[in-house]
């Protein structure tokens, strides 16, 4: 067993034999594939439970083999390529989406140093001095798969989904990067293994709470998950960017989505929840942070975030596009930028003080900024009462929305005729008077 204080650093990487590096790479790939299979099944089970349904319960004990059966079915279905697509980009798009999603996990620390057939090695494939920026860059490349899939399909709805994904990435990656900046200031490093080592006494969640909240919201937007699944909004865009995909190519997009969910969840665990370190009170045990036990704590923390994805999909409706953009540009980015400035000022002001004083000041400031963030989000999402809606001008005329054979919404200055509604009484009264009704 390795001592509990043996935390990996950058100097511990680069000495593994080739067979051990290959074994760790295969281990990471198998871990992600099993996470995807389990995630799809658990998501369907959780959603069924919340909606008072049974969920998958036919294949295997309790439906445990349902995800595997769905994967085999997708792989064996006929792959259709619509006419008029850009075939090269059309076929490359799923690969561009799934490969970066898997390679981003290479710098995620899953445990301390362990002994494998006599070789002491960290439970991490590799690490970089800018490991967190590597994850951010790789996940950005993966989004090009979505954008190119929409463009190469030569279809209107996939193209709209790709355009939405472009705006989504630009908006929420800025907020995500700013949330990382406060962690860099506190830990004084960008290496994922050293960030975990810096949390041996307290998790950064307690010090940079606003950054944690901003990252939680941003990671849901980055992975195109409900309520931010606008690039694939089936109610508006049929299926979004993957409307024209089927068979194994469609399965690769789904694989990329769930692997990205695992990656951002693992990154949240690494940056804010102490990584593979055992939570309290388990950490009181001397062997909790040594050997292979930390792999269990890391997996449990990661699955807490994955459960949040499932919960949000079941509990919240999809946001409108303007609400989504307003949240990113008017709330998350300004608050994240302001929080980085606050952390920098506190770090300079408490330079000669003890770590305890600095931590207490950061925690207090974090609580205040988090309250401000929640208030800003609530103000943005609050809908105006019907009494505050502008009344139509005195010369407005009612129009028939079915005059063209299908319903159309009213233009500015037009009002809808129809039965009186309490929430729009002044408007309907005007419509009735103009019709000459009593």
RAJO-V478267 format. One record per residue. N is the residue number from 1. PSI is psi in whole degrees, -180 to 180 (none if undefined). OMEGA is omega in degrees with one decimal (999 if undefined). D_LAST is the distance of its C-alpha to the last C-alpha in whole Angstrom. Layout:
[[N,PSI,OMEGA,D_LAST] [N,PSI,OMEGA,D_LAST]]
//
This chain:
[[1,137,178.7,89] [2,144,-178.6,89] [3,152,-175.9,88] [4,-21,-179.0,85] [5,2,-176.4,86] [6,77,179.5,86] [7,133,179.4,83] [8,148,172.7,83] [9,178,-179.7,83] [10,-29,-178.2,83] [11,-12,-177.2,87] [12,-1,-177.0,87] [13,152,177.0,85] [14,8,-177.7,87] [15,5,-179.3,90] [16,144,172.4,89] [17,164,-173.5,91] [18,-37,-177.8,89] [19,-32,178.3,89] [20,-38,176.2,87] [21,-41,177.3,85] [22,-41,179.5,84] [23,-40,179.4,83] [24,-37,178.0,81] [25,-44,177.7,79] [26,-38,178.6,79] [27,-42,177.6,78] [28,-43,-180.0,75] [29,-45,179.6,74] [30,-41,178.7,74] [31,-42,-178.8,73] [32,-41,179.7,69] [33,-44,178.1,69] [34,-36,177.0,70] [35,-40,179.2,67] [36,-47,-179.8,65] [37,-45,178.8,65] [38,-37,-178.6,65] [39,-43,179.0,62] [40,-44,-179.7,60] [41,-47,-177.9,61] [42,-37,177.4,60] [43,-44,179.4,57] [44,-36,177.9,56] [45,-44,-179.5,57] [46,-44,178.7,55] [47,-40,178.2,52] [48,-40,179.4,52] [49,-43,-179.1,53] [50,-26,-179.1,50] [51,10,178.3,48] [52,46,173.7,50] [53,176,179.9,51] [54,-37,-175.2,55] [55,-174,-178.7,55] [56,126,-178.4,59] [57,20,-174.8,61] [58,-50,-172.7,63] [59,117,-180.0,66] [60,173,179.1,68] [61,115,-179.2,68] [62,19,179.8,65] [63,21,-175.2,64] [64,-24,-177.9,66] [65,11,-176.0,67] [66,-43,-179.2,63] [67,-42,178.7,63] [68,-41,179.1,67] [69,-40,178.1,66] [70,-39,177.9,63] [71,-43,178.0,65] [72,-40,179.3,67] [73,-44,179.3,64] [74,-39,-179.0,63] [75,-31,-176.2,67] [76,-8,178.9,67] [77,156,179.1,64] [78,130,178.2,64] [79,118,-178.0,63] [80,136,176.3,61] [81,109,-177.4,61] [82,154,177.6,58] [83,143,176.2,59] [84,-2,-179.2,59] [85,158,170.6,60] [86,98,-166.7,62] [87,-40,-177.5,65] [88,-53,-179.4,67] [89,-35,178.7,64] [90,-39,-179.6,62] [91,-29,-179.7,65] [92,-26,-174.6,66] [93,-48,178.1,63] [94,-35,179.4,63] [95,-42,178.3,67] [96,-30,-180.0,66] [97,-39,-170.8,63] [98,-35,-176.2,66] [99,-51,177.2,69] [100,-32,179.4,68] [101,-37,-179.8,66] [102,-42,-176.9,69] [103,-23,178.7,72] [104,-23,-177.7,70] [105,-4,-174.3,71] [106,-29,-176.1,74] [107,11,179.5,74] [108,120,178.0,73] [109,125,-177.6,75] [110,-1,179.4,75] [111,175,178.8,78] [112,-163,176.5,82] [113,135,-180.0,85] [114,167,178.6,86] [115,122,178.8,89] [116,105,-178.5,89] [117,43,177.1,92] [118,-7,179.0,94] [119,126,177.1,92] [120,121,-175.1,90] [121,147,175.1,87] [122,149,173.5,83] [123,65,-178.7,80] [124,135,-175.9,79] [125,-50,177.9,79] [126,174,177.1,80] [127,157,-178.5,79] [128,155,173.9,78] [129,-22,177.2,78] [130,48,-174.3,75] [131,-40,-178.9,74] [132,-39,177.4,70] [133,-31,175.3,69] [134,-45,178.6,71] [135,-44,-179.0,68] [136,-40,-179.2,66] [137,-42,-178.3,67] [138,-43,179.1,68] [139,-29,176.2,64] [140,-37,177.6,63] [141,-38,-179.5,65] [142,-31,-179.4,63] [143,-23,176.4,60] [144,-28,175.7,61] [145,-41,178.6,61] [146,-45,-177.9,57] [147,-46,-178.7,57] [148,-33,176.5,59] [149,-42,178.2,58] [150,-38,-178.4,54] [151,-41,-175.0,56] [152,-16,-176.6,59] [153,-16,-179.6,56] [154,43,179.5,55] [155,150,-172.8,51] [156,-51,-174.7,48] [157,-44,174.0,47] [158,-37,178.7,51] [159,-42,177.1,51] [160,-39,177.2,48] [161,-40,177.6,49] [162,-39,177.8,53] [163,-40,176.9,51] [164,-40,179.8,49] [165,-37,177.9,52] [166,-50,179.4,54] [167,-36,-179.3,51] [168,-44,-178.5,52] [169,-46,-179.6,55] [170,-41,-175.1,55] [171,-50,-169.2,53] [172,-17,174.4,54] [173,-28,175.7,58] [174,-48,178.6,58] [175,-39,179.5,57] [176,-44,178.8,59] [177,-38,177.4,62] [178,-32,176.1,61] [179,-31,174.9,61] [180,-34,-172.8,65] [181,-39,-180.0,66] [182,-34,175.7,66] [183,-40,177.6,68] [184,-40,-179.8,71] [185,-38,-178.1,71] [186,-42,-176.3,72] [187,-17,-177.8,74] [188,30,177.3,76] [189,159,173.7,76] [190,3,178.3,74] [191,130,-177.5,76] [192,-39,-179.8,74] [193,-38,179.8,77] [194,-29,174.1,78] [195,-41,176.2,74] [196,-42,178.7,75] [197,-31,178.3,78] [198,-8,-179.3,77] [199,21,-177.6,75] [200,-22,179.6,77] [201,-36,177.9,77] [202,145,179.1,73] [203,148,179.3,70] [204,-15,173.9,68] [205,-37,-177.7,65] [206,-22,-175.3,66] [207,-35,-175.5,67] [208,56,-177.5,64] [209,-43,178.0,61] [210,-39,178.2,59] [211,-36,178.4,60] [212,-44,-179.9,60] [213,-43,179.2,56] [214,-40,179.3,56] [215,-39,178.5,58] [216,-45,-179.9,56] [217,-42,-176.8,53] [218,-36,-177.2,55] [219,-28,174.4,57] [220,-40,177.3,54] [221,-37,-178.5,52] [222,-30,-178.1,56] [223,6,177.9,56] [224,39,-179.7,53] [225,153,178.1,52] [226,141,6.7,48] [227,19,-178.3,46] [228,27,-177.3,48] [229,50,-176.6,48] [230,-33,178.0,46] [231,-20,179.0,49] [232,32,-176.6,49] [233,102,-174.6,45] [234,-21,177.4,45] [235,-19,-177.9,41] [236,-36,-171.3,41] [237,23,-179.1,45] [238,-65,175.1,46] [239,4,179.4,49] [240,-141,-171.8,49] [241,-24,-178.2,53] [242,24,-179.7,54] [243,-40,-175.5,52] [244,13,-178.4,55] [245,149,179.8,58] [246,174,174.9,59] [247,-138,-173.4,62] [248,-31,179.4,64] [249,-40,175.6,63] [250,-39,178.7,60] [251,-34,179.0,62] [252,-36,175.4,63] [253,-42,178.1,60] [254,-39,176.4,59] [255,-44,179.4,63] [256,-39,-179.5,62] [257,-46,-177.3,59] [258,-33,175.3,61] [259,-39,175.7,64] [260,-38,175.6,62] [261,-43,178.1,60] [262,-38,-178.3,64] [263,-48,-179.6,65] [264,-31,176.0,63] [265,-42,177.4,63] [266,-37,178.4,67] [267,-38,175.1,66] [268,-40,176.0,64] [269,-42,-177.6,67] [270,-43,-172.9,70] [271,-32,-169.2,68] [272,-26,-173.8,66] [273,26,174.6,68] [274,8,178.5,72] [275,-129,-176.0,72] [276,2,-177.8,74] [277,145,-175.8,75] [278,141,176.3,75] [279,161,174.7,72] [280,141,6.3,73] [281,5,179.9,75] [282,-29,-178.7,76] [283,-16,177.5,78] [284,-20,176.7,80] [285,132,-174.4,82] [286,-33,-176.9,85] [287,10,-175.0,84] [288,-34,-176.3,81] [289,29,178.4,81] [290,161,179.4,84] [291,-144,-177.3,84] [292,-3,179.2,82] [293,-41,-179.1,79] [294,-26,176.3,77] [295,-35,177.6,76] [296,-43,-179.8,74] [297,-40,179.4,73] [298,-45,-179.2,72] [299,-40,-179.5,70] [300,-43,178.7,68] [301,-43,-179.7,67] [302,-40,-179.3,66] [303,-23,173.5,64] [304,-41,177.3,62] [305,-38,177.7,60] [306,-38,176.3,60] [307,-34,178.0,58] [308,-40,176.3,56] [309,-45,-178.5,55] [310,-41,-178.9,54] [311,-46,-178.8,52] [312,-40,-179.4,50] [313,-36,-177.9,49] [314,-32,-168.5,48] [315,-27,-171.0,46] [316,143,173.6,44] [317,165,-179.9,42] [318,139,177.5,42] [319,154,169.1,42] [320,159,-175.5,40] [321,-38,179.5,42] [322,-37,175.9,41] [323,-40,-179.1,41] [324,-45,179.8,45] [325,-40,178.5,46] [326,-40,179.3,45] [327,-42,-178.1,46] [328,-48,-172.0,50] [329,-31,-175.1,50] [330,-16,-177.4,48] [331,-61,-170.7,49] [332,-49,-176.9,52] [333,-48,177.6,54] [334,-43,-179.2,54] [335,-40,179.0,55] [336,-42,178.3,58] [337,-42,177.6,59] [338,-36,-179.9,59] [339,-36,176.0,61] [340,-41,178.1,63] [341,-39,178.8,64] [342,-45,179.4,64] [343,-42,178.5,67] [344,-42,179.1,69] [345,-43,179.7,69] [346,-39,179.5,69] [347,-40,178.5,72] [348,-39,-177.1,74] [349,-29,-178.4,73] [350,26,-176.2,75] [351,-39,-178.4,78] [352,3,-177.9,81] [353,171,178.8,79] [354,164,178.7,80] [355,-31,-179.9,77] [356,-43,179.4,76] [357,-45,178.9,75] [358,-42,-179.3,73] [359,-41,-179.8,72] [360,-41,178.9,70] [361,-43,178.1,69] [362,-43,-179.4,67] [363,-43,179.5,66] [364,-44,178.3,64] [365,-36,178.8,63] [366,-40,178.4,61] [367,-43,-179.7,59] [368,-45,-179.2,58] [369,-35,177.8,57] [370,-41,176.2,56] [371,-42,177.4,53] [372,-40,178.9,52] [373,-46,179.7,52] [374,-39,178.3,49] [375,-42,179.9,47] [376,-41,178.8,47] [377,-41,179.6,46] [378,-38,177.6,43] [379,-38,-179.2,42] [380,-38,-175.8,41] [381,-8,-178.5,40] [382,126,-179.9,37] [383,148,179.0,34] [384,146,178.3,31] [385,156,-176.8,29] [386,-26,179.4,25] [387,-21,180.0,24] [388,-5,180.0,27] [389,140,-179.3,26] [390,140,178.0,25] [391,151,178.4,21] [392,154,178.6,20] [393,163,-174.6,21] [394,-27,-178.3,18] [395,12,-176.9,19] [396,142,-179.6,19] [397,140,176.1,17] [398,152,179.9,16] [399,162,-178.9,19] [400,112,-177.8,20] [401,-15,-178.6,23] [402,14,-175.5,24] [403,-31,-178.8,25] [404,5,179.5,28] [405,-12,176.8,29] [406,153,-173.7,29] [407,138,175.8,27] [408,150,178.9,28] [409,157,179.7,27] [410,147,173.9,24] [411,166,175.9,26] [412,132,-177.8,26] [413,-5,177.7,23] [414,154,179.7,21] [415,152,-179.7,19] [416,127,172.0,18] [417,165,178.3,15] [418,-173,-178.6,14] [419,153,179.5,14] [420,137,174.0,13] [421,136,-177.0,17] [422,-34,-175.6,18] [423,-14,179.7,21] [424,38,-174.2,18] [425,-45,-179.1,15] [426,-38,-178.3,15] [427,-44,-177.8,15] [428,-33,177.0,13] [429,-41,177.9,10] [430,-41,-179.9,12] [431,-41,-179.1,11] [432,-41,179.7,8] [433,-38,-179.0,7] [434,-25,175.4,10] [435,-13,-178.4,9] [436,14,179.2,6] [437,155,178.9,4] [438,none,999,0]]
//
